[in-house]
Amino acid sequence: MTLEEWTTNGQPQQDSGRLRERFAQLEQAKRNQTDEEFKRSEEIFGAIFDNAADGMLLADVESKQLHMGNKVICRMLGYSPQEIKNLRVLDIHRDEDLPYVIEQFDRQARGESTLARDIPVKRKDGSVFYADVNSIPITLASREYLLGIFRDITKSKNAEKKQELRLQILETFQRQESLERTCRRIISLLKGHLNCEAVALRMRDGDDYPYYVNNGFSRRFIESENNLCARDEKGNCLMGSDGRPVLACMCGIVINSKFDRAKPFFTEEGSFWTNSTTELLASTTAESRGGATRNTCNKHGYESVALIPVTSNCGNTGLLQINARRRDLFSSERIKFLEEAGRLIGIAIERKKSEEELVKSATYLDTMGEALVVLDAKRKLIRANEAAVRLWGYDTPEEMLNLTCQQLFPEREHEKHYIEMEEAVATGKIRPFETVVFTKDGREVPATACGTAMKDFNGGLPVFVGVFRDITEFKETQEMLAVKEAAIASSMSGIAIADVEGDLTYVNNSFLKMWGYQDENEVLGRNAVEFWQKPDEASEVVKVLRDKGARMTELIALRKDGSTFEVQLSANMVSDENGRPICMMSSFVDVSEFRRREKQLREYREKMVRVERLASIGTVAATMAHKLTQPLTVINMSLESVLKSLDMTSFPEPVARKRLEESLKQVSNITAITDRFRNFARKSSKPIVREIDLKVVAERIVGYLSESARRAGIALRIKDLEDLPPVYWDMNDFEQLFFSLVDNAVRAASGKDNEQLVISGVVKDGHIELQFSDNCGGIAPEDLDKVFEPFFTTRPVGQGTGLGLSIVQEIVSRARGKVRVESKFGEGSTFFITLPVDGNRMS
């Protein structure tokens, strides 16, 4: 047996105590067996220990001395088996991690826990990886040990850290702060993520690429490396034959893309990296590296260096430089991630720059009294300056967001604007022209317009920048309210808005329908807590909203007619730009039907459990009756024979005869009891025959289990059952049959993509053949021959009776059919049910 047989999905099963039992057997063998027998037991354990997929360490509980380790843990830690024995638990963890590690070790030794997650483990070379550690207490030679099973989770943890860093970068660029401050935050994030000494960002400034921000480089380093552009005696930047500036050092080589991508220190994306500048300089020439380099990084003691292009839709806009004094900081995977970060940073920087330039332009135009508006590719307004707000008669720029050309201009002007915008896409400019615009108060104001077209910051779609005189927005507030009202009113979910005191100010039609009201005036102005069966619970939701800003829960709602229904509530506090609460908004989903179906499934499951229990009792009863009949018959005959022998003797013994007669009577009583057991077993399985439509049964069971299947991530499909002839048998039996097979597939689902169970049927060779086919991983080969045995189950203790498939086989057998299973482990299983077409009618 291997360790894999004791683990499932990375978690030790309950019966991992077998490993402890193996230790105990070894200890017993050491005391009782011969040397040869003990050696054999030790070899078996050694094979299990060394061939396990996870790392294993055996540690003395009291001294915390490591006793032994398997091959995997030796590879993980970088120690030999002999070196392992000379270590203590304290030696394989960093000092700062020891309090937590020792706490987890002691808890596991006391049996308070078996799994410790995210344990930092120190290798021989000082590097650290993370592991989940499962433990098994062991007693050897009267000493207490702890067997730790280590599973390396470093990859998954690194992936989580990378995703977290991506989100932090995106969130940082969303901050309302200067580009320089934003970039400083970004390189600080990268430095912390990589745990390196220095990170810097170069950005284009004219023809040169000086350092824009840095974290960790000395002033002397920055001064010597700041400028890349080669200059003549007059200080002018030298230009190459291609018309591009001549840039020095490896940074310039990467920025100008003048290198051979076939070299191992360059990537297809145009990055340079090395884990040892010393070895690189010793093994390459300036020509092979792409040109002359200053080698300043190496002179300052930096061994690991990476230069990552910062790119956007406009090409290279800068360079990300990461330096570390230690070797082997980088890997191909890490460089790919940094290249992704470089693209993300480049696009975000361009966007930030454009936004800053736009703000400067808007501010300048404000002083000139000209209105600036920016429209996206869908002709929706995404920015306006203060002059535009004044011209259109609005209060704030935000009030104008998402307005369209149709709203900004009268209908007769639409075609003119579309033509100008289409031409701007081709030429980049909007020629000056005259137009007419609507003001907020409905006046038509003549205006002149001009502008430009440019690409947006992500997909390259056109963005239009227009400069107007005397331009405003027509009834923007009314239009915005109409759009909002239409969107909210058409929602299938009930939606309500209340002021900060909880009094309703808006409800949509779905809300009125849910609560049984006809007119919104029946509810507006009333406090939200009045619409719930338990107002105190609703008041608690309002309190949480005020304290935390959001709440999701389920409550019992109270309709106008006094009836109740279950509602899933999602609410949040809406605040203004200054963070002050202005209203509460909630959406409601009626989950009554869902809860009814959930209850129906629970009751059906309980019914199936009762059926299985009765079947279990019937099976036991029939077995007892069968097993006891023969010995009771023999005893009965023997007693009768002894009585006859006594009658034939000359001196019959009355006392003995009386006792024998009493014994014979008790045997008869026992025989009667076994007969009752047999009758019970027969009655519990007596069918009530009726015509059964197999598709109807399948649809009913799929309906029962649809929500469980959705949660498990498996699709349930019915195929080709409508043309099957009816069968004649007990409806409960066939519901039990379908339920057991469908439920088995749902419970086998692992949550992977595209898992499904297909229930299909066909008539062939005078039989109906039903197929229940899934792709949920299949059945282990060693279990395949046992799946129909009573009480056999692979589920954890308490989660299955092991009678489902046994009952399926019994039902099919009684219906004169056959059942079989085909399974490919790791892929899926198919259960075949064969039923006679014309021979399954029962009287």
C-alpha positions in Angstrom: 0.0 0.0 0.0 1.3 3.5 -0.9 0.6 6.9 0.7 -1.6 7.9 -2.2 -4.1 5.3 -1.0 -4.4 7.2 2.2 -4.9 10.7 0.7 -7.6 12.4 -1.4 -7.2 15.8 -3.0 -4.2 16.6 -0.9 -5.9 15.8 2.4 -5.1 12.7 4.5 -8.2 10.5 4.9 -9.5 9.4 8.3 -7.8 6.1 8.0 -4.4 7.6 7.8 -4.0 5.8 11.1 -2.9 2.8 9.1 0.5 4.4 8.8 0.5 4.7 12.6 -0.5 1.0 12.7 2.5 0.1 10.5 4.8 1.8 13.0 3.1 -0.2 15.8 3.4 -3.4 13.9 7.1 -2.7 13.4 7.5 -2.1 17.1 5.6 -5.3 17.9 7.7 -7.2 15.3 10.8 -5.9 16.9 9.7 -7.5 20.2 8.1 -10.7 19.0 9.4 -11.7 15.6 12.6 -13.2 14.4 15.3 -10.9 12.9 14.3 -12.0 9.4 10.6 -11.3 10.0 11.4 -7.9 11.5 13.7 -7.0 8.7 10.9 -7.9 6.2 8.4 -5.7 8.0 10.9 -2.9 8.1 11.5 -3.2 4.4 7.8 -2.9 3.7 7.5 0.2 5.8 10.7 1.6 4.2 9.3 1.1 0.7 6.1 2.9 1.7 8.0 5.7 3.4 10.6 6.4 0.6 8.2 6.0 -2.3 5.6 8.4 -1.0 4.7 11.3 -3.3 5.0 13.8 -0.4 7.9 14.6 1.9 8.0 12.9 5.3 9.9 13.7 8.5 9.8 11.8 11.7 10.5 14.1 14.8 10.9 13.3 18.5 8.1 15.2 20.2 10.1 16.0 23.4 13.5 16.9 21.9 12.2 17.9 18.5 15.2 16.1 17.0 14.6 14.8 13.5 14.7 11.0 13.4 14.5 10.3 9.7 13.2 11.7 6.4 12.2 10.2 3.1 13.7 10.9 -0.3 11.2 13.5 -1.2 11.8 15.6 1.9 15.6 15.3 1.3 15.1 16.8 -2.2 12.8 19.5 -0.8 15.3 20.6 1.9 18.6 19.9 0.1 20.0 17.6 2.8 21.2 14.0 2.7 19.3 11.4 4.8 22.3 11.4 7.2 22.3 15.2 7.5 18.5 15.1 8.3 19.2 13.0 11.4 21.5 15.6 12.8 18.9 18.4 12.5 16.1 19.6 14.8 12.8 21.0 13.9 14.2 24.5 14.7 16.9 24.1 12.1 14.5 23.9 9.1 12.6 27.1 9.8 13.5 30.8 9.9 14.0 32.3 13.3 11.0 34.7 12.8 8.8 31.8 12.0 9.7 29.6 14.9 7.0 30.7 17.4 4.2 29.9 14.9 5.9 26.6 13.8 6.5 25.4 17.4 2.9 26.2 18.3 1.6 24.2 15.4 4.0 21.3 16.2 2.9 21.2 19.8 -0.8 21.3 18.9 -0.3 18.4 16.5 1.7 16.5 19.0 -1.2 16.9 21.5 -3.7 15.7 18.9 -5.5 19.1 18.7 -5.0 19.4 15.0 -3.7 17.3 12.1 -3.1 19.9 9.4 -1.0 23.1 9.6 -1.2 25.3 6.5 1.3 27.7 4.9 4.2 26.6 7.0 7.5 28.4 5.8 10.3 25.8 5.5 13.9 26.7 5.2 16.2 24.8 2.8 19.8 24.0 3.3 20.8 26.9 1.0 18.7 29.3 3.1 15.9 29.7 0.6 12.3 29.2 1.8 9.3 27.2 0.4 5.8 26.9 1.8 4.2 23.6 2.7 0.9 22.2 4.1 2.0 19.8 6.9 -0.2 16.9 8.0 0.8 15.0 11.1 0.4 11.5 12.6 1.5 10.9 16.3 3.6 7.7 16.5 4.9 5.7 19.5 8.3 3.9 19.0 10.3 2.3 21.7 8.0 4.0 24.3 8.9 7.5 22.9 6.5 9.8 21.2 7.2 11.0 17.7 5.3 13.1 15.2 5.3 12.0 11.5 4.9 15.1 9.3 3.8 14.8 5.7 4.9 17.9 3.7 3.2 19.1 0.5 5.0 21.9 -1.3 2.4 24.7 -2.1 5.0 27.3 -3.2 3.7 27.4 -6.8 0.1 28.0 -5.8 1.2 30.6 -3.2 3.4 32.4 -5.8 0.5 32.4 -8.2 -1.7 34.0 -5.5 1.0 36.6 -4.8 1.3 37.4 -8.5 -2.5 37.9 -8.9 -2.5 40.0 -5.8 0.4 42.1 -7.2 -1.6 42.6 -10.5 -4.6 43.8 -8.6 -2.4 46.2 -6.5 -0.9 47.7 -9.6 -4.3 48.3 -11.2 -5.6 49.7 -7.9 -2.6 52.0 -7.6 -3.2 53.5 -11.1 -6.8 54.2 -10.2 -5.6 56.5 -7.4 -6.2 60.2 -7.9 -2.6 61.3 -7.5 0.3 62.4 -9.7 2.0 60.0 -12.1 5.3 60.2 -10.3 3.8 59.3 -6.9 1.9 56.4 -8.6 5.1 55.1 -10.2 6.9 55.2 -6.9 4.2 53.1 -5.4 4.5 50.6 -8.3 8.2 50.0 -8.0 7.9 49.7 -4.2 5.3 47.0 -4.8 7.6 45.2 -7.2 10.6 45.5 -4.9 8.6 44.0 -2.0 7.2 41.2 -4.2 10.7 40.2 -5.6 12.5 40.8 -2.3 15.4 42.5 -4.2 17.7 45.4 -3.4 16.7 47.9 -6.1 14.0 48.6 -8.7 13.9 51.6 -11.1 11.8 52.9 -13.9 13.2 54.7 -16.9 10.8 56.8 -19.0 11.3 58.6 -22.3 12.2 62.3 -22.0 12.8 63.6 -25.5 15.4 61.4 -27.1 16.7 60.0 -23.8 15.4 57.6 -21.2 16.5 58.9 -17.7 15.4 57.3 -14.5 12.0 58.6 -13.6 11.7 56.9 -10.2 13.9 54.5 -8.3 13.9 52.5 -5.0 17.1 51.2 -3.6 19.8 52.5 -6.0 22.5 54.7 -4.6 22.8 58.3 -5.7 26.2 57.5 -7.2 24.7 54.7 -9.3 21.8 56.9 -10.5 24.1 59.8 -11.4 26.5 57.5 -13.4 23.7 55.6 -15.2 20.9 58.2 -15.5 21.5 59.2 -19.2 21.6 56.6 -21.9 21.8 58.9 -25.0 25.3 59.2 -26.5 26.2 62.9 -27.1 28.6 64.8 -29.2 31.0 67.6 -28.0 28.2 70.1 -28.1 25.9 67.9 -26.0 23.6 67.0 -28.8 22.2 63.4 -28.9 23.9 61.3 -31.5 21.6 59.6 -34.1 22.1 56.2 -35.7 21.7 55.4 -39.4 18.1 54.4 -38.7 17.3 57.9 -37.4 16.9 56.8 -33.8 19.1 58.1 -30.9 22.2 56.1 -30.1 21.6 54.7 -26.6 24.3 53.3 -24.4 24.7 50.2 -22.2 22.4 47.1 -22.1 19.4 49.4 -21.2 19.8 51.2 -24.5 20.2 47.8 -26.4 16.9 46.6 -24.9 15.0 49.9 -25.6 16.2 50.0 -29.2 15.6 46.2 -29.6 19.1 45.8 -31.1 19.9 42.3 -30.0 19.8 38.6 -31.0 16.7 37.0 -29.5 18.4 33.6 -29.9 20.8 34.5 -27.1 19.7 32.9 -23.8 19.9 36.2 -21.9 17.2 37.8 -24.2 13.6 36.8 -24.5 11.1 36.9 -27.4 9.4 39.8 -25.8 12.6 41.8 -25.8 13.8 41.6 -22.2 17.3 41.0 -20.9 18.0 39.0 -17.8 20.8 37.2 -16.0 21.3 35.5 -12.6 25.0 36.2 -12.6 26.5 39.3 -14.3 30.0 38.1 -13.4 29.6 34.8 -15.3 27.8 36.6 -18.2 30.6 39.1 -18.7 33.2 36.3 -18.4 31.5 34.1 -21.0 30.4 36.7 -23.6 31.7 39.5 -25.7 30.3 43.0 -26.3 29.5 41.9 -29.8 27.5 38.8 -28.7 25.7 41.0 -26.1 24.5 43.4 -28.8 27.0 46.2 -28.2 29.2 47.9 -25.7 28.0 47.9 -22.1 29.2 50.0 -19.1 28.9 47.0 -16.7 28.0 49.4 -13.9 25.6 46.9 -12.3 28.4 44.3 -11.9 30.8 46.9 -10.6 28.2 47.8 -7.8 27.9 44.1 -6.8 24.6 43.3 -8.5 24.5 39.7 -9.8 20.9 39.2 -10.7 19.7 41.9 -13.3 16.6 42.1 -15.4 15.7 44.8 -17.9 12.0 44.7 -18.9 10.6 46.9 -21.7 7.6 49.1 -20.6 5.3 49.0 -23.6 2.0 50.4 -24.6 0.1 51.0 -27.9 2.6 53.6 -28.7 5.6 51.1 -28.5 8.4 51.3 -25.9 7.8 54.1 -23.4 10.3 53.1 -20.8 12.3 50.4 -19.1 11.8 48.5 -15.8 15.1 47.6 -14.1 15.4 45.1 -11.3 18.7 44.4 -9.5 19.7 42.1 -6.7 23.1 41.3 -5.2 22.3 37.6 -4.8 22.3 35.2 -7.7 19.4 33.2 -9.1 16.7 35.7 -8.3 15.0 35.2 -11.7 13.4 32.3 -13.6 11.8 32.2 -17.1 8.4 32.1 -15.4 9.2 35.2 -13.3 10.5 37.1 -16.3 7.3 36.4 -18.2 5.3 37.7 -15.3 7.5 40.9 -15.2 7.0 41.3 -19.0 3.2 41.2 -18.3 3.7 43.7 -15.6 5.7 45.9 -18.0 2.9 45.9 -20.5 0.3 46.7 -17.8 2.4 49.5 -16.4 3.1 50.9 -19.9 -0.6 51.1 -20.8 -1.5 52.5 -17.4 1.3 55.2 -17.7 0.1 56.3 -21.1 -3.4 56.5 -19.8 -2.3 58.5 -16.8 -0.2 60.8 -19.0 -3.1 61.4 -21.4 -5.5 62.0 -18.5 -3.0 64.6 -17.0 -2.6 66.3 -20.4 -6.4 66.3 -20.8 -6.8 67.9 -17.4 -4.2 70.5 -18.3 -5.9 71.2 -21.6 -9.3 71.4 -19.9 -7.9 73.9 -17.4 -6.3 76.0 -20.1 -9.5 76.1 -22.1 -11.4 77.0 -18.9 -9.3 80.2 -18.7 -10.2 80.9 -22.4 -13.9 80.3 -21.7 -14.1 77.4 -24.2 -15.8 74.1 -23.4 -14.0 70.8 -23.8 -15.9 67.5 -24.0 -14.5 64.0 -24.7 -16.7 61.3 -26.3 -15.9 57.6 -26.5 -16.3 55.3 -29.6 -20.0 54.9 -28.8 -20.4 58.7 -28.8 -20.9 58.8 -25.0 -19.5 61.7 -23.1 -16.7 60.6 -20.7 -15.2 64.0 -19.7 -16.1 67.6 -19.6 -14.4 70.7 -18.2 -16.0 73.5 -16.1 -16.6 75.7 -19.1 -18.6 72.9 -20.7 -20.6 72.5 -17.5 -21.4 76.2 -17.4 -22.2 76.3 -21.1 -24.6 73.4 -20.9 -26.1 74.7 -17.7 -25.1 71.8 -15.4 -23.7 71.9 -11.9 -20.8 69.4 -12.2 -18.8 67.5 -14.8 -20.1 64.2 -13.4 -23.6 65.3 -14.2 -22.8 65.2 -17.9 -21.1 61.7 -17.9 -22.6 59.2 -20.4 -24.6 61.8 -22.4 -24.7 60.9 -26.1 -24.7 62.9 -29.4 -28.5 62.4 -29.5 -28.8 64.2 -26.2 -26.2 66.9 -26.9 -27.5 68.0 -30.3 -30.9 68.4 -31.9 -31.9 65.7 -34.4 -31.3 67.8 -37.5 -27.7 68.1 -36.4 -27.0 64.4 -35.8 -26.0 63.5 -39.3 -23.6 66.4 -39.5 -21.8 65.3 -36.4 -21.6 61.7 -37.5 -20.0 62.8 -40.8 -17.5 65.0 -39.0 -16.6 62.2 -36.5 -16.1 59.6 -39.3 -13.8 62.0 -41.2 -11.9 62.7 -37.9 -11.2 58.9 -37.6 -9.4 59.1 -41.0 -7.7 62.4 -40.7 -7.3 62.8 -36.9 -9.0 66.2 -36.9 -12.5 67.6 -36.7 -12.7 70.6 -39.0 -14.2 73.8 -37.5 -17.9 73.9 -38.3 -21.1 75.5 -37.1 -23.7 73.6 -35.2 -26.6 74.0 -32.8 -26.8 72.5 -29.4 -29.5 72.1 -26.7 -29.0 73.7 -23.4 -30.2 72.2 -20.2 -33.3 74.5 -20.1 -34.3 73.5 -23.6 -32.9 76.5 -25.5 -31.1 76.1 -28.8 -27.8 77.8 -28.9 -25.6 78.2 -32.0 -22.1 77.2 -31.5 -18.8 76.6 -33.3 -17.0 73.3 -32.9 -13.6 71.8 -33.7 -11.5 69.1 -32.2 -9.5 65.9 -32.8 -9.8 62.1 -32.8 -7.3 59.8 -31.1 -7.1 56.2 -30.0 -8.2 55.1 -26.5 -5.9 53.6 -23.9 -6.9 49.9 -24.3 -8.5 48.6 -27.5 -7.4 51.3 -30.0 -11.0 52.5 -30.5 -11.5 56.2 -31.5 -12.0 58.9 -28.8 -13.2 62.3 -29.8 -12.1 65.5 -28.2 -14.3 68.5 -29.0 -13.9 72.2 -28.2 -17.2 74.2 -28.2 -18.4 77.7 -27.7 -21.9 78.1 -26.2 -22.6 74.3 -26.0 -24.8 72.6 -23.4 -26.6 69.4 -22.8 -30.4 69.2 -23.4 -32.3 68.1 -20.3 -29.5 66.0 -19.1 -31.0 65.4 -15.7 -34.3 64.3 -17.2 -32.5 62.0 -19.6 -30.2 60.5 -17.0 -33.1 59.9 -14.7 -35.1 58.3 -17.5 -32.2 55.9 -18.4 -31.7 55.0 -14.7 -35.5 54.5 -14.2 -35.8 52.3 -17.3 -32.9 50.1 -16.2 -34.1 49.7 -12.7 -37.7 49.4 -13.5 -37.0 46.6 -16.0 -35.0 44.5 -13.5 -36.4 41.1 -12.6 -35.1 41.6 -9.1 -37.1 43.8 -6.7 -35.2 47.1 -6.2 -35.8 49.7 -3.5 -34.0 53.0 -2.5 -34.4 54.4 0.9 -33.0 57.6 2.5 -30.4 57.3 5.3 -33.3 57.0 7.9 -34.6 53.9 6.1 -37.7 55.5 4.5 -38.5 54.3 1.0 -38.1 56.9 -1.8 -38.2 54.5 -4.8 -39.4 51.0 -5.6 -39.6 49.2 -9.0 -42.4 47.2 -10.5 -40.8 43.9 -9.4 -40.7 45.0 -5.8 -44.5 45.9 -5.9 -45.3 42.6 -7.5 -43.3 40.6 -4.9 -45.0 42.3 -2.0 -48.4 42.4 -3.6 -48.9 46.1 -4.0 -50.5 47.8 -7.0 -49.3 51.4 -6.6 -45.9 52.7 -5.4 -47.7 55.4 -3.4 -48.8 52.6 -1.1 -45.2 52.0 0.0 -43.2 55.2 -0.6 -42.5 57.1 2.6 -42.9 54.0 4.8 -39.9 52.7 6.7 -38.2 49.6 5.2 -38.5 47.5 8.4 -42.3 47.4 8.0 -42.1 45.0 5.1 -40.6 42.1 7.0 -42.0 39.5 9.3 -39.4 40.3 12.0 -38.8 44.0 12.1 -36.0 43.6 14.6 -34.0 41.5 12.1 -34.6 44.2 9.4 -33.4 46.9 11.8 -30.2 44.9 12.4 -29.6 44.9 8.6 -30.0 48.7 8.5 -27.6 49.1 11.4 -25.0 46.9 9.6 -25.4 49.1 6.5 -24.7 52.2 8.5 -21.7 50.6 10.2 -20.1 48.6 7.4 -21.7 49.9 4.1 -23.0 46.6 2.7 -25.0 43.5 3.8 -26.2 40.3 2.1 -28.6 38.0 3.9 -32.0 36.2 3.8 -35.1 37.4 5.6 -38.8 36.5 5.7 -40.8 39.2 3.9 -44.4 40.2 4.7 -46.8 40.8 1.8 -49.6 43.2 1.8 -52.1 40.4 2.4 -50.2 39.1 5.4 -48.6 36.1 3.7 -44.9 35.6 3.9 -42.1 34.5 1.5 -38.3 34.1 1.7 -36.1 36.8 0.2 -32.4 37.0 -0.5 -31.4 40.6 0.2 -28.4 42.5 -1.1 -28.0 46.0 0.2 -25.4 48.7 0.2 -25.0 52.3 1.5 -24.6 54.8 -1.3 -22.2 57.7 -0.6 -21.3 60.9 -2.4 -17.8 61.9 -3.6 -16.9 63.0 -0.1 -17.9 59.7 1.5 -21.1 61.0 3.1 -24.0 58.5 3.0 -26.9 59.7 0.9 -29.2 56.7 0.5 -29.5 53.0 0.9 -30.1 50.8 -2.2 -31.3 47.1 -2.0 -32.1 44.4 -4.4 -34.4 41.4 -3.6 -34.7 38.0 -5.0 -37.7 35.7 -4.1 -36.1 32.4 -3.1 -39.3 30.7 -1.9 -39.4 28.4 -4.9 -35.7 27.6 -4.5 -36.2 26.8 -0.8 -39.3 24.7 -1.6 -37.3 22.6 -4.1 -34.5 22.4 -1.6 -36.9 21.1 1.0 -38.4 18.7 -1.6 -35.0 17.3 -2.4 -34.2 16.9 1.3 -37.4 15.1 1.9 -36.8 12.9 -1.1 -33.3 12.1 0.1 -34.8 11.2 3.5 -37.2 8.9 1.8 -34.4 7.2 -0.1 -32.5 6.8 3.1 -35.6 5.1 4.7 -35.9 2.9 1.7 -32.2 1.9 2.0 -32.6 1.3 5.7 -35.6 -1.0 5.1 -33.6 -2.7 2.4 -30.7 -3.1 4.8 -33.0 -4.6 7.4 -34.6 -6.8 4.8 -31.2 -8.0 3.6 -30.1 -8.7 7.2 -33.4 -10.4 8.0 -33.3 -12.7 4.9 -29.7 -13.6 5.6 -30.4 -14.4 9.2 -33.4 -16.6 8.3 -31.4 -18.4 5.7 -28.4 -19.0 7.9 -30.4 -20.1 10.9 -32.8 -22.5 9.2 -30.3 -25.4 8.6 -28.8 -25.5 12.1 -32.2 -25.2 13.8 -33.5 -28.1 11.7 -30.6 -30.2 12.8 -31.1 -29.3 16.5 -34.8 -30.1 16.2 -34.2 -33.5 14.6 -31.5 -34.3 17.2 -33.8 -33.5 20.1 -36.7 -35.6 18.7 -34.3 -38.5 18.2 -33.1 -38.3 21.8 -36.7 -38.3 23.1 -37.5 -41.4 21.0 -34.4 -43.0 22.5 -35.6 -42.3 26.0 -39.0 -43.8 25.3 -37.3 -47.0 24.3 -35.2 -47.4 27.5 -36.3 -49.5 30.4 -35.9 -46.6 32.9 -37.1 -43.4 31.3 -35.9 -40.3 33.1 -38.8 -37.9 33.6 -36.7 -34.9 34.5 -34.5 -35.3 31.4 -37.5 -35.9 29.2 -39.2 -32.7 30.5 -36.1 -30.6 29.8 -35.7 -32.1 26.3 -39.3 -31.3 25.5 -38.8 -27.7 26.7 -35.7 -27.4 24.5 -37.6 -28.7 21.5 -40.4 -26.1 22.2 -37.8 -23.3 22.3 -36.3 -24.5 19.0 -39.7 -24.3 17.5 -40.1 -20.7 18.8 -36.7 -19.7 17.2 -37.8 -21.3 13.9 -41.0 -19.2 14.0 -39.0 -16.1 14.6 -36.8 -16.8 11.6 -39.9 -17.4 9.5 -41.2 -14.0 10.5 -37.8 -12.4 9.5 -38.1 -14.2 6.1 -41.7 -12.9 5.6 -40.6 -9.4 6.6 -37.9 -9.4 3.9 -40.4 -10.6 1.3 -43.0 -8.0 2.2 -40.5 -5.1 2.2 -39.6 -5.7 -1.4 -43.2 -6.4 -2.8 -43.7 -4.1 -5.8 -46.9 -2.2 -6.8 -46.9 -2.6 -10.6 -48.0 0.2 -12.9 -47.1 1.6 -16.3 -44.0 3.8 -16.1 -42.8 6.5 -18.6 -39.0 6.4 -18.2 -38.6 10.0 -19.5 -41.0 11.3 -16.9 -39.1 9.5 -14.1 -35.8 10.9 -15.4 -37.1 14.5 -15.6 -38.6 14.2 -12.1 -35.3 13.0 -10.5 -33.2 15.5 -12.5 -35.5 18.2 -11.2 -35.0 17.1 -7.6 -31.2 17.1 -8.0 -30.8 20.1 -10.3 -29.7 22.5 -7.6 -27.3 20.0 -6.1 -25.8 19.5 -9.6 -25.5 23.2 -10.1 -23.5 23.6 -6.9 -21.3 20.6 -7.8 -20.7 22.1 -11.2 -22.1 19.2 -13.2 -24.7 19.4 -16.0 -27.5 16.9 -16.1 -28.8 16.0 -19.6 -31.6 13.8 -20.8 -31.3 12.4 -24.3 -33.5 10.1 -26.5 -35.9 8.9 -23.8 -39.1 10.1 -25.4 -39.3 7.2 -27.9 -38.8 4.4 -25.4 -41.8 2.2 -24.7 -43.3 2.2 -21.2 -42.2 -0.4 -18.6 -44.5 -2.1 -16.1 -43.1 -2.1 -12.6 -43.1 -0.3 -9.2 -42.8 3.5 -9.6 -40.9 3.8 -6.3 -38.4 1.2 -7.4 -37.6 3.1 -10.6 -37.4 6.4 -8.9 -35.0 4.8 -6.4 -33.0 3.4 -9.4 -32.7 6.8 -11.2 -32.1 8.7 -8.0 -29.2 6.5 -6.9 -27.4 6.6 -10.2 -27.9 10.4 -10.7 -27.0 11.2 -7.1 -23.8 9.1 -7.4 -22.7 11.1 -10.4 -23.5 14.4 -8.7 -21.5 13.4 -5.6 -18.6 12.2 -7.8 -18.3 15.7 -9.5 -15.1 17.4 -8.7 -16.0 20.9 -9.9 -13.9 20.7 -13.1 -15.1 22.4 -16.3 -17.6 20.6 -18.6 -18.5 17.8 -16.2 -21.8 16.2 -17.1 -24.1 13.2 -16.7 -26.0 12.1 -19.8 -29.1 9.9 -19.3 -30.0 8.2 -22.6 -31.9 5.2 -23.9 -32.4 3.0 -26.9 -34.3 -0.1 -27.9 -32.2 -2.9 -29.4 -32.4 -6.7 -29.6 -35.8 -6.7 -27.9 -34.6 -4.8 -24.9 -34.5 -1.3 -23.5 -31.0 -0.2 -22.7 -30.6 2.8 -20.4 -27.2 4.5 -20.1 -26.1 6.8 -17.3 -22.8 8.2 -18.6 -20.6 10.7 -16.7 -17.1 12.2 -17.1 -16.5 12.7 -13.4 -13.3 10.7 -12.9 -14.4 7.1 -13.1 -14.1 4.3 -10.5 -10.8 3.0 -9.2 -9.9 -0.4 -10.8 -9.7 -2.1 -7.4 -13.2 -1.0 -6.6 -14.9 -1.8 -9.9 -15.9 -5.4 -8.9 -17.3 -4.3 -5.5 -19.6 -1.4 -6.5 -22.8 -3.6 -6.4 -21.9 -5.3 -3.1 -24.2 -4.4 -0.2 -22.7 -1.9 2.2 -19.7 -1.1 0.0 -18.9 2.6 -0.3 -16.0 4.9 -1.0 -17.5 7.9 0.7 -16.3 9.1 4.1 -17.9 7.5 7.2 -21.4 8.7 7.8 -22.0 9.9 4.3 -23.3 6.8 2.6 -24.9 3.4 3.4 -23.3 1.5 0.6 -26.7 0.1 -0.5 -27.5 2.4 -3.4 -26.0 0.4 -6.2 -26.9 -2.9 -4.4 -30.6 -1.8 -4.5 -30.2 -0.8 -8.1 -29.0 -4.2 -9.0 -31.8 -5.9 -6.9 -34.5 -3.7 -8.6 -33.2 -4.4 -12.1 -33.0 -8.1 -11.3 -36.6 -8.3 -10.1 -37.6 -6.5 -13.3 -35.9 -9.4 -15.2 -33.1 -7.0 -16.4 -29.4 -6.7 -16.1 -27.1 -3.9 -14.9 -23.4 -3.5 -15.6 -20.8 -0.7 -15.4 -17.9 0.3 -17.6 -15.4 2.8 -16.2 -12.1 4.4 -17.2 -10.3 5.7 -14.1 -9.5 9.3 -14.4 -12.2 9.9 -17.1 -15.7 8.6 -16.3 -18.2 5.8 -15.9 -21.2 4.5 -17.7 -23.9 2.3 -16.0 -26.0 0.2 -18.4 -29.5 -0.9 -17.4 -31.0 -3.5 -19.7 -34.8 -4.2 -19.4 -36.9 -6.6 -21.6 -39.4 -4.8 -23.8 -42.3 -7.3 -23.7 -41.4 -9.4 -20.6 -41.4 -6.8 -17.8 -45.2 -6.7 -17.0 -45.7 -8.1 -13.5 -49.0 -9.3 -12.1 
